Structures are given as structure tokens and as C-alpha cells.
């Protein structure tokens, strides 16, 4: 096997995001439900025998040391693999959206190179590496919609009914660190249970980051108002700035402001790469 093409890296939506406390080291404790959707990046991999890691940006310029190249180098260093890879990236998931695009790219990179280089690491081993890259990476590696707790390390698979979701990304982005550092952030939401969530997964809860995000980024508020005026109940996903609403498949979105990006997405039962790690085969 010398190449892998059309490797998907799907986005996620946070169906809710509650901040339940804060650890002494400053990390926030959260509860959330992560849902995979069919808005995705596409990666292509080709083996390099010289051991180098190179990247080609097919449509959107990425930072020189992005999570994809960092993931490749981390896997290479951890395993002592002498092979390298050329990685071509078609970037479709918006940046600074709260949709996990960078983390998903890193997870798909780990899964693809684990297979391409013949390393045979398990999902658990890859997840330990992924956690060094970002808190959301293990979720994408495990490959199931999930109830997530702690600082993102506690992941429990959940089943979700099929649904369609209108996702809107205004042009402005948000820095996660600024939201979590804001003194007005609510950090004491009561703990929820999976059973209560499961009774109404698309209507349950709220996003504790949303009020701060709306204040820091007025376009988040504008997008939520647009959904409301369309008759849809919107929420922000993650730390934004993308917002979404569960909606009928027949919905016909009206005119939006220039430069807003929108897509009618469906959720996924499982990650399309589920089964690629050694422990899943």
C-alpha cells in the first residue's frame, strides 16, 4: 500500500455544552454531547521513503505547522517509523467555528498513517497520542457520537436519531481561550444525566459559552437571530462562531448576509473511518 486517497474528516456539533466547574489547575470541567455530521474535509496520503512529512493545500492555505503535520510527526516519533508522507488537504470545514475541523483532520491523519505505515496501533493507543494534540481528537478517533465529560477525556458512546441540521458560519471567528478566560462565563451548571438528555437530544440543554461569545462576536448573535426569525431554535456549537438548528429536511433557507457560509447537514451514525485502527478490525 503506497497511498490512501479521499480520506474523510467529518465535523462535529455540540448538541449542548455545560460548564460544571473548574479544576485547581484552571481547566474547566464540562458536559457535552458531540455529534458527527457530513460536512467534512478530505485528505490524501502518499508514502515518502525519505522520511519527510510534506503537505499540499488544495484549496485553502493552512498554517505551516497545523494539526495535520503535527499529528504525522507525533506518530512518526512515537513509533520510530522511518517512512514519511505527502499529505494533500481539501479543507471544507470552516476554521474557528467550534466544529472540530482541525481535531478531525488530526484524527484522520493518525488513522490513515497508522494504516499506511503498517503500525497496527490500537484505537486506545492512537487516542493517547491524539490527546497531546487536542482534547477533541480522541472523540474523532473513537468514532461514535458521544457523551463527553471532564476536560474532554471521558467519552461514552450514545445513539442519536437521524436528523438534519442547518449550520451557519459567519465570517468572524472566535478564540476559545478568550471565552474560557472571560469573568462572566457561567461555570456552575448542574450536572446532567445521559438518560435525561436521551429523552430529547435535540432540544436538551444550552451552551454556556454562547452568552460570552455573543458579546465578543456580534455576528454570533446575528446568526442566532436569523435562525429564530426563520422559525428555528438555534444554538452555538463549541466555542463558535458557527451556530446550528435541528430542522426538517424540507427547510428552504432564505437569503443570508454576504460571506456567511451555510449548509444543510445530516448526522452520521458512526465515523466513516471506524474500523481502521488495529483494535477495531
Residue pairs with C-beta under 8 A, 6 or more apart in sequence:
1 47
1 115
1 116
1 118
2 46
2 47
3 44
3 45
3 46
3 47
3 116
4 44
4 45
4 112
4 115
4 116
5 44
5 45
6 42
6 44
7 42
7 43
7 44
7 45
7 108
7 111
7 112
7 273
8 40
8 41
8 42
8 43
8 108
8 272
8 273
9 40
9 41
9 42
9 43
9 93
9 101
9 104
9 105
9 107
9 108
9 140
10 36
10 37
10 38
10 39
10 40
10 104
10 140
10 268
10 271
10 272
11 36
11 37
11 39
11 40
11 93
11 97
11 99
11 100
11 101
11 104
12 34
12 35
12 36
12 37
12 99
12 100
12 104
12 136
12 139
12 140
12 237
13 34
13 35
13 37
13 99
13 165
13 167
13 237
13 244
13 267
14 32
14 33
14 34
14 35
14 98
14 207
14 235
14 237
14 238
15 32
15 33
15 34
15 35
15 197
15 201
15 202
15 204
15 205
15 235
16 31
16 32
16 33
16 192
16 197
16 204
16 205
16 206
16 207
16 235
17 30
17 31
17 32
17 205
17 206
17 207
17 208
17 209
17 238
18 30
18 31
18 32
18 189
18 192
18 205
18 206
18 208
19 28
19 29
19 30
19 185
19 186
19 187
19 188
19 189
19 208
19 209
20 29
20 30
20 31
20 187
20 188
20 189
20 190
20 191
21 28
21 29
21 187
21 188
22 28
22 29
22 187
23 29
23 151
27 151
28 151
28 180
28 187
29 149
29 150
29 151
30 148
30 149
30 150
30 151
30 152
31 147
31 148
31 149
31 189
31 191
31 192
32 147
32 148
32 149
33 145
33 146
33 147
33 148
33 158
33 160
33 197
33 201
33 204
34 100
34 136
34 139
34 145
34 146
34 148
35 145
35 160
35 267
36 145
36 267
36 268
36 270
36 271
37 165
37 167
37 265
37 266
37 267
37 268
38 265
38 266
38 267
38 268
39 92
39 93
39 99
39 167
39 263
39 265
40 92
40 93
40 104
41 89
41 90
41 91
41 92
41 93
41 101
41 104
41 105
41 108
42 89
42 90
42 92
43 68
43 87
43 88
43 89
43 90
43 105
43 108
43 109
43 112
44 87
44 88
44 89
44 90
45 85
45 86
45 87
45 109
45 112
45 113
45 116
46 85
46 86
46 88
47 83
47 84
47 85
47 116
47 117
48 54
48 83
48 84
48 85
48 86
49 83
49 84
50 84
51 76
51 82
51 83
51 84
52 84
53 69
53 72
53 73
53 76
53 84
53 85
53 87
54 84
54 85
54 86
54 87
55 62
55 66
55 68
55 69
55 86
55 87
55 88
55 89
56 86
56 87
56 88
56 89
57 89
57 91
58 88
58 89
58 90
58 91
59 90
59 91
59 92
60 91
62 68
62 89
62 91
66 102
66 105
67 102
67 103
67 105
67 106
67 109
67 133
67 134
67 137
68 87
68 89
68 105
68 106
68 109
69 87
70 106
70 133
71 105
71 106
71 107
71 109
71 110
71 113
71 129
71 130
71 133
71 137
72 85
72 87
72 109
72 113
74 129
74 132
74 133
75 81
75 109
75 110
75 113
75 114
75 117
75 119
75 129
76 83
76 84
76 113
78 129
79 117
79 119
79 121
81 117
81 119
83 117
85 113
85 116
85 117
87 109
89 105
91 101
93 99
93 100
93 101
93 104
94 101
94 169
94 242
94 261
95 101
95 102
95 173
96 173
96 174
96 175
96 240
96 241
97 169
97 173
97 237
97 238
97 240
97 241
97 242
98 174
98 236
98 237
98 238
98 239
98 240
98 241
98 242
99 167
99 169
99 237
99 238
99 242
100 136
100 139
100 140
100 238
102 134
103 133
103 134
103 135
103 136
103 137
103 139
103 140
104 136
104 140
106 130
106 133
106 134
106 137
106 140
107 126
107 130
107 137
107 138
107 140
107 141
108 140
108 273
110 126
110 129
110 130
110 137
110 141
111 126
111 141
111 273
111 276
111 277
112 273
112 276
113 119
114 120
114 121
114 126
114 276
114 277
114 278
115 276
120 278
121 129
121 277
121 278
122 277
122 278
122 279
123 141
123 142
123 143
123 277
123 278
123 279
123 280
124 279
126 141
126 277
127 137
127 138
127 141
127 142
130 137
130 138
130 140
130 141
131 137
131 138
131 153
135 151
135 152
135 153
136 152
138 152
138 153
138 155
139 146
139 148
139 152
139 155
140 271
141 277
142 155
142 157
142 271
143 270
143 271
143 273
143 274
143 280
144 157
144 158
144 270
144 271
144 274
145 157
145 158
145 159
145 160
145 267
145 268
145 269
145 270
146 155
146 156
146 157
146 158
147 155
147 156
147 157
147 158
147 194
147 197
148 154
148 155
148 156
149 156
156 194
158 194
158 197
158 198
158 201
159 269
160 201
160 267
161 201
161 202
162 266
162 267
163 202
163 246
163 266
163 267
164 246
164 247
164 248
164 249
164 251
164 264
164 265
164 266
165 244
165 245
165 246
165 247
165 264
165 265
165 266
165 267
166 227
166 232
166 244
166 245
166 247
166 251
166 253
166 262
166 263
166 264
166 265
167 237
167 242
167 243
167 244
167 262
167 263
167 264
167 265
168 223
168 226
168 227
168 242
168 243
168 244
168 256
168 260
168 261
168 262
169 241
169 242
169 260
169 261
169 262
170 217
170 219
170 220
170 222
170 223
170 241
170 257
170 259
170 260
171 219
171 259
171 260
172 217
172 219
172 220
172 241
173 217
173 241
174 213
174 216
174 217
174 220
174 239
174 240
174 241
176 238
176 239
178 216
179 185
179 209
179 212
179 213
179 216
179 239
179 240
180 209
180 239
182 212
182 216
184 211
184 212
184 215
185 208
185 209
185 212
186 208
186 211
187 208
189 208
192 204
192 205
196 204
197 204
197 205
202 246
203 233
203 246
206 235
207 235
207 236
207 237
209 236
209 238
209 239
209 240
210 220
210 224
210 235
210 236
210 240
213 220
213 236
213 239
213 240
213 241
214 220
214 221
214 224
214 236
217 240
217 241
219 241
220 236
220 240
220 241
220 243
222 257
223 234
223 241
223 243
223 260
224 234
224 235
224 236
224 243
226 256
227 233
227 234
227 243
227 245
228 234
230 251
230 253
230 254
232 245
232 246
232 247
232 251
233 245
233 246
234 243
234 244
234 245
235 243
235 244
235 245
236 242
236 243
237 243
237 244
247 264
249 264
251 264
253 262
253 264
256 262
274 280
275 281
